[in-house]
Amino acid sequence: MENDAQRNIRVWIVDDDAELLEILGGSLVQEQREIRLFDNGQAVLNAIEHSFLDILLTDLMMPGVDGLQILKEVKRTCPESIVIIMTGYASLDTAIQAIRGGAYDYIQKPFKLEEMEVVISNACEKISLMRENRRLLQRLKEVREEANQLKEIRSGQLADILGLRRKGPREETDSEMELILRQINPAPPDEDVPREVVQEKALIGLERLIQFRKGGFLSEEEFLSLKKIFFQLIDKMKY
């Protein structure tokens, strides 16, 4: 299944002038554009219920459902879709109101096909940019999730290296730093522990810290900082 970035841009055109509709449909055809023609506004409203669009090019003044009604419904159901209004001089003020109501742009009749192509090309470029933004945001979300998973894995590996796997409700809340600091503190100062035992535990803890650095879990700066804390804690021990 093709993703959002690969999907053709869906361009819907609605006008009750059958001749103009066919001319626009033929002139705006390009690779990566999917053109769909409608000869009345109600047909567009019916189609929105079952499909979606990227760009809507609509005449403003039409019998039955007019361009403003279509604009309102498109913005309700497909808020990111781009709506472009075609209007005659007499309805120019209404077209400006449509812009304020969420229309992307308007083009005044009569127009040249080259002018219309410029308007549609700009709209297609905006759609492509929005798709790219969505893709990047999704990728950023995935990277954050991967980083969180990696952090959990690294925390578990660190616990294995330092021999600090513990049972109990605090196991999931222990940070990597907490695990390290508990390990590099060989024994609480108020415990009556023989000097030889403290030295042996200190050596084991330091070796594990070195192993952790070699495993790539600590940068050189982090390693030196923790090693400094390690010896400060040993110096404070009461023998």
C-alpha positions, 0 to 999 in steps of 0.5 A: 500500500502506497504511503501518503507521500507517494499518493497522487494529489487528488484535484476535484473540479466543479463547475456547471459550465460543461465546456469549461469543466472539460477544458480545465480537466484536460489542461490540468492533467499532469503526472501525480495528479488525479483529476475528478470532474463534477458538474454540480455542487451536490455531487461534490457533497455526495462524493465527500461522504465516501472519499477525500480530496486534496484540492478543490477548484470550484465555481462560486456561483452555481445553481443549487449548492454553490461554492460557499456551501461546498467550501464550508463542507470541505473544510468541515470534513477535510480541513487540510484540503485546499479550496480555490474559488473561480469567480466572475467580477460581479461576485468578487466581494463574495470570493473575498469572503470565501478567502476569509472563510478558509479558501486558499485562493481565488481566480477571476473569470475569464482567466488564461489556462496558464494562470490557472496552472500556476494557481494549481501548481502552487496548491500542489506544492503546498500539499506536498509540503504538508505531506512531507511535514506529516512524514517527518513528524511521524518519523520523529515520533518513531525515533523517540519511541525507538530511543525510549526502547533503547534506553530501557534495554540499556538500563537492563544491560547496565543492571546486568553488568553491575549485578544490580537486578533487584526484585520489587516495585522500584525495579522499573523506576531505577534510573541508570545513574541510580544503579551506578551510584548504588554500585559504586558506593561499596557500603554505607558509612554507618555499616561495620564492614571490614576494610578488606571487604570494602576494598574488594567491593570497591575494586569490583565496582570499579571494574564494572564501571570500566566494563560499562565504559568499554561497552559504550554505555558511558561517554569518556566524560561521564566515565571520568565524572562517575569515577571521581564520585566513586573515589570520593565515596570511598574516601568518605568511608569509615574504616 
